[in-house]
């Protein structure tokens, strides 16, 4: 479609929407309604332009793609987030996450920081990562891999974690109980630690300990990303119109989250963002109580919407492929992690 045709479409939409909105607001004689009508018109026009230019459609990734774009942030996403998260009132203040850290890696000079959420007793998972995708010294140049763990269920687990820390110095150990309910605190301690200790970092990648990362492909992918703007890339999968479960492992009560659908967010195993975006989210977290246990919803959904940060979103079968979930629920994950690495290195 040429630019003249686009202009005609936009002008027609502006005329129709503005006429309808302003007539409705004028009849009601309420100034607030007029302001709301203007916001609706602006948002609707933006959607028409982006739809025409295919800017709000998920990307179907291919290796010959030179650049990727973020889907423009839509203010209507804020209507899917409870006011208690969006407001900056003192009673909703979040904690300083640094005091949660009990032991930490040494300061880093890395360009890319990868935080790996890991259960305290997943010793074999962490070792499999060290022996597979995080094993190549060349791949690890300008890169820091940090495992995020909390307090284990037993003193023996904590003792083993302490030995592991002394041996590898790549654990960020928190003083919180290692549980599903504390996943958000775990993830936020990683973001806070990175800001304080990795001052030269440009990107932050958050993954789970059942995720395989092809570091070469990931590094080659970075040049495709937008420059000098905030975004979160859902590198593995985007959850759209995600249901708020009221029962089961991921249950959230209506008192905690009153809506039935979440804003779009990145599936937990893998999401990437510039360090500057991570800093924005950390800032927003200071006025946001971390009472939602799902860190992917909290960070790439709630905090993202509060900060009005756009997503880079791929189609369900069109993700870049350098980040692959191997699924903790299937058996022999450490062996599968090493096997995946061998397959990659043979290509």
Rosetta silent file (secondary structure, phi, psi, omega in degrees, C-alpha in Angstrom):
SEQUENCE: XXXXXXXXXXXXXXXXXXXXXXXXXXXXXXXXXXXXXXXXXXXXXXXXXXXXXXXXXXXXXXXXXXXXXXXXXXXXXXXXXXXXXXXXXXXXXXXXXXXXXXXXXXXXXXXXXXXXXXXXXXXXXXXXXXXXXXXXXXXXXXXXXXXXXXXXXXXXXXXXXXXXXXXXXXXXXXXXXXXXXXXXXXXXXXXXXXXXXXXXXXXXXXXXXXXXXXXXXXXXXXXXXXXXXXXXXXXXXXXXXXXXXXXXXXXXXXXXXXXXXXXXXXXXXXXXXXXXXXXXXXXXXXXXXXXXXXXXXXXXXXXXXXXXXXXXXXXXXXXXXXXXXXXXXXXXXXXXXXXXXXXXXXX
SCORE:     score description
SCORE:     0.000 S_00000001
   1 L     0.000  131.063 -178.647    0.000    0.000    0.000 S_00000001
   2 L   -80.518  169.503 -173.898    1.416    3.435   -0.998 S_00000001
   3 H   -67.085  -33.133 -179.735    1.625    6.387    1.382 S_00000001
   4 H   -64.793  -43.721  178.236   -1.222    8.305   -0.287 S_00000001
   5 H   -63.549  -39.423  178.606   -3.642    5.413    0.207 S_00000001
   6 H   -62.350  -44.027  179.632   -2.509    5.083    3.807 S_00000001
   7 H   -61.059  -41.107  179.658   -3.138    8.779    4.448 S_00000001
   8 H   -62.405  -43.349  179.625   -6.639    8.522    2.990 S_00000001
   9 H   -63.160  -45.516 -178.681   -7.474    5.567    5.223 S_00000001
  10 H   -62.951  -45.023 -179.973   -6.133    7.281    8.309 S_00000001
  11 H   -61.787  -40.155  179.234   -7.992   10.532    7.573 S_00000001
  12 H   -64.982  -43.821  179.106  -11.239    8.652    7.034 S_00000001
  13 H   -64.366  -42.909  178.129  -10.812    6.739   10.290 S_00000001
  14 H   -58.162  -45.673 -177.975   -9.936    9.937   12.181 S_00000001
  15 H   -62.779  -48.647 -176.809  -13.036   11.670   10.839 S_00000001
  16 H   -65.762  -47.042 -178.067  -15.421    8.826   11.655 S_00000001
  17 H   -67.277  -43.731 -177.368  -14.007    8.071   15.087 S_00000001
  18 H   -66.901  -39.620  178.594  -13.638   11.686   16.164 S_00000001
  19 H   -61.216  -47.262  179.753  -17.160   12.591   15.020 S_00000001
  20 H   -63.551  -47.068 -176.108  -18.682    9.684   16.946 S_00000001
  21 H   -65.370  -45.420 -176.150  -16.586   10.233   20.056 S_00000001
  22 H   -71.282  -35.662  176.158  -17.044   13.987   20.281 S_00000001
  23 H   -62.236  -43.526  179.133  -20.786   13.835   19.667 S_00000001
  24 H   -63.192  -43.893 -179.290  -21.124   11.300   22.465 S_00000001
  25 H   -68.161  -37.766 -178.727  -18.984   13.378   24.812 S_00000001
  26 H   -65.143  -40.139 -179.918  -20.776   16.642   23.903 S_00000001
  27 H   -63.457  -36.254 -177.894  -24.159   15.122   24.648 S_00000001
  28 H   -77.648  -17.761  179.483  -22.961   14.041   28.085 S_00000001
  29 L    56.954   34.475 -179.365  -21.570   17.553   28.873 S_00000001
  30 L  -118.770  118.900 -179.872  -18.724   16.046   30.897 S_00000001
  31 H   -55.754  -38.969 -179.894  -15.132   17.347   30.384 S_00000001
  32 H   -62.053  -34.518  178.847  -13.691   14.019   31.478 S_00000001
  33 H   -67.964  -34.820  177.870  -15.675   12.305   28.749 S_00000001
  34 H   -64.792  -45.190  178.498  -14.207   14.679   26.156 S_00000001
  35 H   -61.197  -44.206  179.355  -10.670   13.848   27.309 S_00000001
  36 H   -62.954  -37.050  179.138  -11.463   10.151   27.242 S_00000001
  37 H   -64.231  -40.936  178.079  -12.910   10.534   23.756 S_00000001
  38 H   -62.407  -44.821  179.383   -9.693   12.157   22.527 S_00000001
  39 H   -60.272  -40.348  179.393   -7.628    9.318   24.020 S_00000001
  40 H   -64.385  -41.632 -179.877   -9.833    6.743   22.320 S_00000001
  41 H   -63.939  -46.968 -178.895   -9.471    8.455   18.954 S_00000001
  42 H   -60.677  -44.879 -179.307   -5.679    8.707   19.240 S_00000001
  43 H   -64.409  -42.058 -178.970   -5.374    5.064   20.284 S_00000001
  44 H   -66.070  -40.624  178.524   -7.687    3.886   17.507 S_00000001
  45 H   -63.781  -42.908  177.494   -5.804    5.865   14.850 S_00000001
  46 H   -57.625  -42.033 -178.831   -2.507    4.437   16.071 S_00000001
  47 H   -64.871  -39.850  179.006   -3.927    0.935   15.761 S_00000001
  48 H   -62.904  -44.856 -179.534   -5.109    1.568   12.194 S_00000001
  49 H   -62.642  -47.407 -177.578   -1.689    2.875   11.167 S_00000001
  50 H   -66.019  -37.732  179.075    0.175    0.018   12.827 S_00000001
  51 H   -65.620  -40.855  179.640   -2.199   -2.594   11.418 S_00000001
  52 H   -63.702  -38.051 -178.439   -1.782   -1.121    7.927 S_00000001
  53 L   -91.363    4.626 -179.525    1.986   -1.186    8.273 S_00000001
  54 L    61.683   31.107 -177.808    1.903   -4.631    9.963 S_00000001
  55 L   -85.523  -14.680 -179.274    3.585   -3.157   13.035 S_00000001
  56 L  -111.704   25.861  176.417    1.297   -4.839   15.555 S_00000001
  57 L  -108.024  142.309  176.763    1.567   -8.349   14.187 S_00000001
  58 L   -57.658  147.395 -178.123    3.848  -11.009   15.675 S_00000001
  59 E   -83.189  133.909  171.406    7.078  -11.542   13.761 S_00000001
  60 L   -96.813   98.427 -169.652    7.582  -14.755   11.832 S_00000001
  61 L   -70.000  144.550  170.267   11.339  -15.044   12.303 S_00000001
  62 L  -144.257  155.957 -175.120   13.765  -16.217    9.610 S_00000001
  63 L   -63.154  -25.131 -178.721   17.573  -16.211    9.514 S_00000001
  64 L   -87.240    5.326  177.635   17.671  -13.660    6.695 S_00000001
  65 L   -72.132  126.063 -176.190   15.741  -11.119    8.777 S_00000001
  66 L   -86.398  -28.636 -179.482   17.957   -8.046    9.245 S_00000001
  67 L  -151.899  153.541  175.399   16.006   -6.373   12.016 S_00000001
  68 L  -120.042  158.728 -175.724   13.108   -6.993   14.357 S_00000001
  69 L  -128.579  156.101  175.552   10.684   -4.452   15.764 S_00000001
  70 L   -90.103  148.991  174.973    8.679   -4.088   18.935 S_00000001
  71 E   -77.907  123.813 -175.571    4.893   -3.987   18.857 S_00000001
  72 L   -52.445  138.926  179.911    3.914   -0.420   19.896 S_00000001
  73 L   -66.575  137.516  178.553    2.691   -0.187   23.460 S_00000001
  74 L  -112.011  123.903 -178.298   -1.049    0.204   23.798 S_00000001
  75 H   -60.935  -24.312 -179.762   -2.379    2.166   26.788 S_00000001
  76 H   -66.261  -15.033  174.978   -5.460   -0.060   26.840 S_00000001
  77 H   -62.573  -25.960 -179.465   -3.157   -2.806   28.225 S_00000001
  78 H   -64.286  -23.638 -179.959   -3.297   -0.874   31.485 S_00000001
  79 H   -71.721   -9.701  178.931   -6.964   -1.859   31.787 S_00000001
  80 H   -98.878    2.271 -178.904   -5.804   -5.482   32.327 S_00000001
  81 L  -117.379  126.045  179.708   -3.635   -4.612   35.350 S_00000001
  82 L   -56.238  147.688 -176.349   -5.200   -3.915   38.782 S_00000001
  83 H   -60.017  -30.623 -177.929   -4.853   -0.369   40.053 S_00000001
  84 H   -61.305  -26.991  177.710   -2.873   -1.517   43.117 S_00000001
  85 H   -84.386  -34.363 -174.531    0.026   -2.376   40.777 S_00000001
  86 H   -79.767  -29.846 -177.103   -0.240    0.723   38.591 S_00000001
  87 L   -73.800  160.197  179.060   -0.488    3.290   41.381 S_00000001
  88 L  -109.890   23.437 -179.374    2.557    4.727   43.109 S_00000001
  89 L   -66.379  148.758 -173.846    0.979    4.981   46.545 S_00000001
  90 H   -61.086  -33.691 -177.914    3.257    4.278   49.475 S_00000001
  91 H   -68.104  -14.136  178.366    1.159    1.362   50.740 S_00000001
  92 H  -100.174    9.746 -174.264    1.940   -0.453   47.485 S_00000001
  93 L   -61.700  138.966  175.027    5.689    0.072   47.770 S_00000001
  94 L   -88.911  169.866 -176.588    7.932   -2.826   46.822 S_00000001
  95 L   -84.294  166.375  164.621   11.049   -3.836   48.756 S_00000001
  96 L   -80.233  120.766 -171.494   14.698   -3.117   48.184 S_00000001
  97 L   -81.612  -17.103 -177.488   15.772   -6.452   46.702 S_00000001
  98 H   -62.001  -38.791  178.985   19.484   -6.239   47.538 S_00000001
  99 H   -63.921  -14.798  176.318   19.031   -7.210   51.234 S_00000001
 100 H   -72.126  -15.515 -174.511   17.554  -10.528   50.043 S_00000001
 101 E   -85.698  124.860 -179.801   21.007  -11.472   48.743 S_00000001
 102 E   -98.486  -45.110  175.975   23.095  -13.575   51.120 S_00000001
 103 E  -136.243  147.747 -173.886   25.985  -14.600   48.841 S_00000001
 104 L  -145.115  158.841  175.050   26.845  -13.334   45.396 S_00000001
 105 L   -68.074  171.660  175.992   29.298  -13.745   42.514 S_00000001
 106 L   -71.267  162.144  177.357   32.156  -11.353   42.038 S_00000001
 107 L   -58.040  151.962 -175.523   31.570   -8.105   40.151 S_00000001
 108 L  -124.725  155.326  176.297   31.416   -8.541   36.409 S_00000001
 109 L  -113.204   19.075 -171.112   32.540   -6.622   33.338 S_00000001
 110 L   -73.222  150.861  173.637   30.259   -8.549   31.009 S_00000001
 111 L   -82.041  -32.292 -178.374   28.311   -7.097   28.114 S_00000001
 112 E  -124.908  127.049  177.559   25.579   -9.727   28.482 S_00000001
 113 E  -111.834  126.126  178.357   24.305  -11.014   31.832 S_00000001
 114 E  -111.848  116.155  175.944   22.290  -14.258   31.897 S_00000001
 115 E   -99.486  129.474 -176.494   20.353  -14.945   35.082 S_00000001
 116 E  -114.231  110.344  175.562   19.213  -18.563   35.492 S_00000001
 117 E   -71.821  126.987 -175.070   16.374  -19.237   37.938 S_00000001
 118 L  -143.468  137.026  174.113   17.150  -22.562   39.592 S_00000001
 119 L   -68.339  146.451 -175.438   15.707  -24.543   42.503 S_00000001
 120 L   -55.120  -38.004 -175.718   18.210  -25.005   45.319 S_00000001
 121 L   -89.287   10.005  178.660   18.231  -28.795   44.918 S_00000001
 122 L   -88.766   56.342 -178.180   18.729  -28.722   41.119 S_00000001
 123 H   -62.302  -43.495 -178.262   22.440  -29.459   41.391 S_00000001
 124 H   -68.082  -33.960  178.367   22.496  -31.648   38.274 S_00000001
 125 H   -62.362  -47.554 -178.305   20.630  -29.045   36.214 S_00000001
 126 H   -65.587  -39.740  179.175   23.203  -26.363   37.003 S_00000001
 127 H   -66.148  -36.574  177.989   26.105  -28.717   36.346 S_00000001
 128 H   -63.082  -38.170  177.218   24.558  -29.725   33.020 S_00000001
 129 H   -66.100  -42.707  178.831   24.426  -26.054   31.998 S_00000001
 130 H   -63.684  -29.747 -178.397   28.069  -25.575   33.000 S_00000001
 131 H   -91.228   -5.835 -177.212   28.989  -28.635   30.930 S_00000001
 132 L  -118.858 -104.737 -170.711   26.887  -27.681   27.909 S_00000001
 133 L   -69.974  -18.599  178.207   25.936  -24.247   26.622 S_00000001
 134 L  -103.754   25.832 -174.353   27.902  -22.367   29.325 S_00000001
 135 L   -99.651  -24.571 -173.069   31.080  -24.438   28.897 S_00000001
 136 L   -82.860  118.335 -178.809   32.883  -22.762   26.002 S_00000001
 137 L   -59.583  -36.935  179.338   35.328  -20.083   27.169 S_00000001
 138 L   -64.740  -42.275  179.188   35.103  -18.358   23.779 S_00000001
 139 L   -64.863  -31.198 -175.307   31.290  -18.200   24.007 S_00000001
 140 L   -84.293   -0.036  177.211   31.524  -16.808   27.534 S_00000001
 141 L   -62.422  130.419 -177.362   33.661  -13.844   26.495 S_00000001
 142 L    62.007   27.524 -176.583   31.865  -10.638   27.561 S_00000001
 143 E  -141.354  141.073 -179.858   29.166  -12.786   29.130 S_00000001
 144 E  -127.554  124.985  176.468   28.232  -13.676   32.723 S_00000001
 145 E  -105.383  124.146 -177.081   26.032  -16.616   33.744 S_00000001
 146 E  -128.132  127.809  178.098   24.558  -16.352   37.252 S_00000001
 147 E   -93.149  129.619  179.933   22.328  -18.952   38.933 S_00000001
 148 E   -99.443  118.367  179.523   19.600  -17.598   41.213 S_00000001
 149 E  -135.857  156.199  176.655   18.766  -19.867   44.180 S_00000001
 150 E  -114.821 -161.382  178.940   17.079  -19.491   47.552 S_00000001
 151 E   -75.263  131.811 -179.216   17.078  -21.417   50.840 S_00000001
 152 L   -75.807  175.447 -178.166   16.568  -25.159   50.388 S_00000001
 153 L   -74.384  -20.574 -178.245   14.073  -27.402   52.140 S_00000001
 154 L  -135.483  161.277  176.836   16.761  -28.934   54.379 S_00000001
 155 H   -64.169  -32.657 -179.530   20.020  -27.922   56.014 S_00000001
 156 H   -64.812  -40.314  177.422   21.794  -30.573   53.932 S_00000001
 157 H   -62.796  -45.593  179.650   20.688  -28.912   50.696 S_00000001
 158 H   -61.576  -36.865  178.501   21.905  -25.532   51.959 S_00000001
 159 H   -64.517  -43.459  178.216   25.225  -27.106   52.924 S_00000001
 160 H   -65.780  -38.438  177.654   25.675  -28.548   49.425 S_00000001
 161 H   -63.058  -39.616  178.079   24.710  -25.214   47.861 S_00000001
 162 H   -60.993  -41.878  177.416   27.372  -23.537   50.007 S_00000001
 163 H   -64.806  -40.790  179.290   30.028  -25.949   48.701 S_00000001
 164 H   -62.347  -40.042  178.686   28.842  -25.359   45.142 S_00000001
 165 H   -61.283  -45.321 -179.021   29.152  -21.606   45.660 S_00000001
 166 H   -65.182  -32.236 -177.987   32.755  -21.914   46.873 S_00000001
 167 H   -77.443  -41.718 -170.921   33.652  -24.126   43.917 S_00000001
 168 H  -109.775  -25.751 -179.645   32.071  -22.171   41.080 S_00000001
 169 L    54.987   32.868  179.160   31.368  -18.641   42.408 S_00000001
 170 L  -122.637   18.166  179.338   28.446  -18.347   39.986 S_00000001
 171 E  -103.953  138.526  169.148   25.550  -18.543   42.485 S_00000001
 172 E  -109.052  101.510 -171.628   23.438  -15.643   43.703 S_00000001
 173 E   -96.326  124.730  178.929   22.042  -17.097   46.947 S_00000001
 174 E   -97.375  159.504  179.031   18.995  -15.458   48.511 S_00000001
 175 E   -94.274   12.825  177.003   17.836  -15.597   52.119 S_00000001
 176 E   -92.726  159.153  176.777   14.232  -16.308   51.036 S_00000001
 177 E   -70.323  132.220 -179.555   12.659  -19.792   50.990 S_00000001
 178 L   -76.293   99.688 -176.585   13.126  -21.408   47.577 S_00000001
 179 L  -150.647  166.754  177.176    9.506  -21.862   46.492 S_00000001
 180 H   -59.265  -39.901 -177.510    7.074  -21.038   43.691 S_00000001
 181 H   -63.390  -19.885 -178.498    5.609  -18.224   45.789 S_00000001
 182 H  -107.124   15.936  179.827    9.026  -16.515   45.886 S_00000001
 183 H   -61.370  -38.529  179.979    9.883  -16.749   42.174 S_00000001
 184 H   -64.708  -43.380  177.119    9.252  -13.039   41.672 S_00000001
 185 H   -62.149  -41.068  178.495   11.599  -12.107   44.520 S_00000001
 186 H   -58.755  -49.247 -177.909   14.189  -14.495   43.080 S_00000001
 187 H   -65.667  -38.854 -178.243   14.010  -12.917   39.625 S_00000001
 188 H   -70.274  -31.120  175.800   14.047   -9.352   40.977 S_00000001
 189 H   -63.889  -35.030  176.894   17.182  -10.017   43.073 S_00000001
 190 H   -63.550  -42.803  179.147   18.918  -10.946   39.815 S_00000001
 191 H   -65.519  -42.824 -179.609   17.883   -7.649   38.204 S_00000001
 192 H   -66.315  -41.670  179.062   18.944   -5.644   41.274 S_00000001
 193 H   -62.925  -43.182 -179.717   22.298   -7.442   41.523 S_00000001
 194 H   -59.644  -44.450 -178.510   23.038   -6.858   37.838 S_00000001
 195 H   -61.027  -39.401 -176.885   22.369   -3.111   38.139 S_00000001
 196 H   -78.884  -34.649 -167.652   24.737   -2.746   41.086 S_00000001
 197 H  -110.385  -20.339 -178.219   27.528   -5.076   39.968 S_00000001
 198 L  -115.686   71.880 -169.709   27.556   -5.283   36.153 S_00000001
 199 L   -68.940  -19.846 -177.516   27.860   -1.631   35.253 S_00000001
 200 L   -98.613    1.719 -175.681   28.983   -2.253   31.670 S_00000001
 201 L   -67.674  145.260  178.809   26.256   -4.702   30.730 S_00000001
 202 L  -109.850  -28.164 -178.288   24.128   -3.928   27.682 S_00000001
 203 E  -135.852  150.130  174.913   21.670   -6.837   27.749 S_00000001
 204 E  -124.861  126.514  176.059   19.986   -9.028   30.347 S_00000001
 205 E  -114.623  125.278  178.389   18.698  -12.501   29.473 S_00000001
 206 E  -108.470  124.770 -179.526   16.454  -14.278   31.995 S_00000001
 207 E  -136.145  166.435  172.221   16.084  -18.057   31.630 S_00000001
 208 E   -96.113  167.190 -177.060   15.046  -21.114   33.650 S_00000001
 209 L   -79.762    4.494  171.990   17.390  -23.995   34.445 S_00000001
 210 L  -109.795   22.466 -178.437   15.590  -26.226   31.917 S_00000001
 211 E  -107.964  132.536  173.994   16.404  -23.841   29.053 S_00000001
 212 E   -98.145  130.964 -179.650   19.086  -24.441   26.426 S_00000001
 213 E  -118.149  122.900  173.389   20.715  -21.302   25.021 S_00000001
 214 L   -86.257   99.094 -171.704   22.720  -21.314   21.790 S_00000001
 215 H   -63.776  -38.777  178.259   25.128  -18.523   22.720 S_00000001
 216 H   -60.805  -48.970  179.179   26.559  -18.050   19.223 S_00000001
 217 H   -63.318  -39.361  179.598   23.126  -17.627   17.702 S_00000001
 218 H   -62.008  -46.151  179.353   22.046  -15.373   20.550 S_00000001
 219 H   -62.936  -40.245  178.688   25.036  -13.069   20.100 S_00000001
 220 H   -67.226  -22.436 -177.893   24.480  -12.923   16.334 S_00000001
 221 H   -78.102  -25.257 -171.449   20.852  -12.040   16.991 S_00000001
 222 H   -60.573  -30.713 -177.791   21.583   -8.924   19.041 S_00000001
 223 H   -69.281  -16.413  179.594   22.340   -6.744   16.005 S_00000001
 224 H   -79.470  -17.824 -171.747   18.747   -7.238   14.807 S_00000001
 225 L   -76.602  153.748  178.749   17.266   -5.630   17.921 S_00000001
 226 L   -60.277  144.648  178.305   16.126   -1.988   18.091 S_00000001
 227 L   -98.178  143.884  172.092   18.778    0.473   19.214 S_00000001
 228 L    56.749   38.687  172.777   18.342    3.060   21.957 S_00000001
 229 L  -147.047  155.416  179.475   14.824    2.079   22.955 S_00000001
 230 L   -82.116  141.033  175.180   13.194    0.102   25.717 S_00000001
 231 L  -167.287  162.580  166.882   11.674   -3.291   24.933 S_00000001
 232 E  -123.924  126.028  178.170   11.343   -6.840   26.196 S_00000001
 233 E   -95.776  121.780  172.651   11.872   -9.599   23.654 S_00000001
 234 L   -81.006   88.445 -169.423    9.859  -12.772   24.225 S_00000001
 235 L   -72.310  -20.704 -179.573   12.652  -14.917   22.829 S_00000001
 236 L  -109.302  -52.471  179.161   10.865  -18.238   23.298 S_00000001
 237 L  -163.780  145.739  175.088    7.113  -17.558   23.318 S_00000001
 238 E  -102.487  133.160  174.798    4.618  -14.795   24.079 S_00000001
 239 E   -92.436  114.574  179.688    1.545  -15.559   26.162 S_00000001
 240 L  -108.532  137.129 -177.714   -1.372  -13.614   24.676 S_00000001
 241 L    52.166   43.127 -177.981   -4.697  -13.280   26.464 S_00000001
 242 L   -64.607  130.616 -178.523   -3.276  -15.486   29.205 S_00000001
 243 E   -72.867  139.083  173.290   -5.919  -16.856   31.557 S_00000001
 244 L   -87.705  107.727 -176.306   -5.708  -16.019   35.260 S_00000001
 245 L   -76.099  135.845  178.919   -6.034  -19.436   36.885 S_00000001
 246 L  -101.864  -11.187  179.426   -8.110  -19.627   40.069 S_00000001
 247 L  -135.169  158.975  176.166   -7.265  -23.259   40.863 S_00000001
 248 L    93.124 -168.192 -174.546   -4.199  -25.484   40.688 S_00000001
 249 L   -60.947  -36.848 -175.934   -0.467  -24.808   40.978 S_00000001
 250 L  -100.750   24.607 -175.713   -0.646  -21.358   39.378 S_00000001
 251 L   -65.021  137.739  175.144   -3.817  -20.269   41.160 S_00000001
 252 L  -132.587  128.380 -176.829   -4.272  -16.566   41.898 S_00000001
 253 L   -73.468  159.471  177.799   -7.272  -15.354   43.890 S_00000001
 254 L   -65.714  -29.085  176.287   -9.645  -12.671   42.641 S_00000001
 255 L   -66.509  -32.776 -178.133   -8.618  -10.527   45.629 S_00000001
 256 L   -81.696  -43.235  179.414   -5.031  -10.686   44.436 S_00000001
 257 L  -138.892  105.325 -168.076   -5.713  -10.201   40.706 S_00000001
 258 L   -75.328  -20.440 -177.396   -9.252   -9.098   39.936 S_00000001
 259 L   -88.919  161.604 -177.382   -9.199   -9.549   36.161 S_00000001
 260 L   -94.212  -11.050 -177.944   -9.603  -12.842   34.288 S_00000001
 261 E  -133.296  141.410  175.609   -6.935  -12.160   31.654 S_00000001
 262 L   -88.145  157.897  166.078   -3.343  -10.928   31.899 S_00000001
 263 L   -65.988  162.107  178.928   -1.725   -8.417   29.567 S_00000001
 264 L   -55.357  140.058  178.113    0.608  -10.047   27.059 S_00000001
 265 E  -149.383  165.505 -177.399    3.766  -11.358   28.720 S_00000001
 266 E   -85.494  135.091  174.329    6.791  -13.509   27.907 S_00000001
 267 L   -59.354  133.031 -167.936    6.733  -17.202   28.674 S_00000001
 268 L   -50.663  -35.649 -173.069    9.054  -17.677   31.648 S_00000001
 269 L   -59.864  -19.299 -173.794   11.839  -19.857   30.206 S_00000001
 270 E  -166.821  114.710  169.130   13.404  -17.063   28.156 S_00000001
 271 E  -147.333  147.561 -170.729   13.114  -13.276   27.749 S_00000001
 272 E  -125.025  144.738  177.238   15.689  -10.660   26.783 S_00000001
 273 E  -154.407  156.034  171.405   15.913   -6.920   27.361 S_00000001
 274 E   -65.415  153.476  178.715   18.445   -4.073   27.258 S_00000001
 275 H   -59.957  -34.551 -179.910   20.013   -3.252   30.609 S_00000001
 276 H   -64.099  -34.506  176.874   18.403    0.189   30.468 S_00000001
 277 H   -68.369  -41.681  176.970   14.980   -1.488   30.272 S_00000001
 278 H   -59.098  -37.187  178.296   15.834   -3.686   33.263 S_00000001
 279 H   -66.128  -39.100  177.471   16.715   -0.509   35.173 S_00000001
 280 H   -62.649  -45.060  179.798   13.331    1.020   34.289 S_00000001
 281 H   -64.056  -39.888  177.899   11.538   -2.100   35.513 S_00000001
 282 H   -62.150  -41.141  176.919   13.580   -2.122   38.726 S_00000001
 283 H   -61.598  -43.804  179.268   12.581    1.485   39.299 S_00000001
 284 H   -64.671  -30.667 -178.087    8.909    0.650   38.750 S_00000001
 285 H   -67.749  -20.412 -178.639    9.203   -2.265   41.188 S_00000001
 286 L   -68.521  -18.807  176.080    9.986    0.149   44.028 S_00000001
 287 L  -117.774   26.631 -177.356    6.323    1.223   44.014 S_00000001
 288 L  -137.164  114.474 -179.269    4.906   -2.222   43.187 S_00000001
 289 L   -68.026  128.248 -175.666    4.352   -4.916   45.801 S_00000001
 290 L   -83.733   57.832 -174.850    5.739   -8.238   44.463 S_00000001
 291 L   -96.449    8.983  172.268    2.737  -10.292   45.564 S_00000001
 292 L  -100.576  122.305 -171.561    2.253  -12.079   42.249 S_00000001
 293 L   -72.506  -24.906 -177.645    4.266  -15.322   42.342 S_00000001
 294 L   -81.330  107.188 -174.849    4.736  -15.767   38.585 S_00000001
 295 H   -63.734  -33.020 -179.858    7.838  -13.728   37.790 S_00000001
 296 H   -66.621  -39.839  175.637    7.188  -13.732   34.042 S_00000001
 297 H   -65.219  -45.903 -175.551    3.737  -12.190   34.579 S_00000001
 298 H   -64.988  -46.182 -173.705    5.057   -9.720   37.153 S_00000001
 299 H   -81.974  -55.428 -174.124    8.113   -8.535   35.200 S_00000001
 300 H   -89.153   -3.446  174.899    7.189   -8.794   31.507 S_00000001
 301 H  -110.213  -72.890 -173.490    3.477   -8.208   32.130 S_00000001
 302 H   -65.246  -55.837 -178.710    2.686   -6.029   35.153 S_00000001
 303 H   -65.260  -36.203  178.272    5.901   -3.975   35.469 S_00000001
 304 H   -61.134  -46.856 -179.715    6.184   -3.698   31.682 S_00000001
 305 H   -66.339  -41.794  178.222    2.667   -2.271   31.386 S_00000001
 306 H   -58.172  -37.528 -178.982    3.222    0.050   34.356 S_00000001
 307 H   -90.623   -2.296  179.350    6.344    1.370   32.607 S_00000001
 308 L    56.193   51.596 -179.875    4.621    1.369   29.171 S_00000001
 309 L  -104.285  133.846 -178.823    7.335   -0.749   27.561 S_00000001
 310 L   -80.216  163.517  175.984    6.595   -2.602   24.301 S_00000001
 311 E  -103.980  149.153  161.146    7.179   -6.271   23.531 S_00000001
 312 E   -98.948  118.657 -169.257    9.027   -7.915   20.679 S_00000001
 313 L  -124.981  130.505  178.513    6.675  -10.756   19.909 S_00000001
 314 E  -105.749  157.638  175.614    7.120  -13.708   17.544 S_00000001
 315 L   -65.256  162.411 -173.598    4.492  -15.990   16.071 S_00000001
 316 L   -56.499  -35.443 -179.177    3.904  -19.274   17.876 S_00000001
 317 L  -109.369   12.332 -173.105    6.111  -21.214   15.435 S_00000001
 318 L  -121.271   29.319  177.344    8.350  -18.340   14.384 S_00000001
 319 L   -74.143  159.947 -177.444   10.699  -17.632   17.319 S_00000001
 320 L   -58.802  -32.026  174.169   14.444  -17.203   16.631 S_00000001
 321 L    94.782   -5.165 -179.432   15.225  -20.657   18.040 S_00000001
 322 L   -82.431   -6.844  179.103   18.390  -19.895   20.014 S_00000001
 323 E  -123.943  115.495 -173.207   16.466  -20.316   23.276 S_00000001
 324 E  -129.520  126.012  177.303   14.805  -23.706   23.739 S_00000001
 325 E   -80.663  126.245  179.932   12.821  -25.025   26.705 S_00000001
 326 L   -98.196   -7.456  170.899   13.678  -28.665   27.444 S_00000001
 327 L    74.657  103.905  178.814   10.947  -29.044   30.075 S_00000001
 328 L   -59.687  -26.624 -174.344   11.758  -29.866   33.702 S_00000001
 329 L   -76.621  -15.371  176.218    8.781  -32.190   33.931 S_00000001
 330 L   -87.776  150.541 -175.537   10.305  -34.676   31.495 S_00000001
 331 L   -71.908  163.634  171.729   12.926  -37.134   32.845 S_00000001
 332 L    58.152   42.177 -178.684   16.705  -37.007   32.389 S_00000001
 333 H   -62.272  -44.977  179.692   16.913  -33.256   31.802 S_00000001
 334 H   -55.743  -41.359  179.232   20.669  -32.963   32.554 S_00000001
 335 H   -66.750  -38.739  179.233   21.424  -35.645   29.953 S_00000001
 336 H   -67.675  -34.411  178.011   19.123  -33.987   27.424 S_00000001
 337 H   -62.854  -47.253  179.846   20.811  -30.616   28.038 S_00000001
 338 H   -65.381  -40.141  179.398   24.262  -32.054   27.258 S_00000001
 339 H   -63.260  -40.309  178.485   22.888  -33.927   24.236 S_00000001
 340 H   -63.208  -38.714  178.132   21.352  -30.713   22.869 S_00000001
 341 H   -64.840  -43.159  179.173   24.720  -29.002   23.208 S_00000001
 342 H   -62.388  -40.311  177.144   26.492  -31.776   21.315 S_00000001
 343 H   -60.623  -42.856 -177.380   23.943  -31.542   18.499 S_00000001
 344 H   -66.010  -43.026 -176.649   24.492  -27.786   18.277 S_00000001
 345 H   -71.628  -18.774  179.062   28.289  -28.001   18.211 S_00000001
 346 H   -86.129  -11.448 -179.008   28.158  -30.602   15.410 S_00000001
 347 L   -71.386    0.000    0.000   26.167  -28.344   13.085 S_00000001
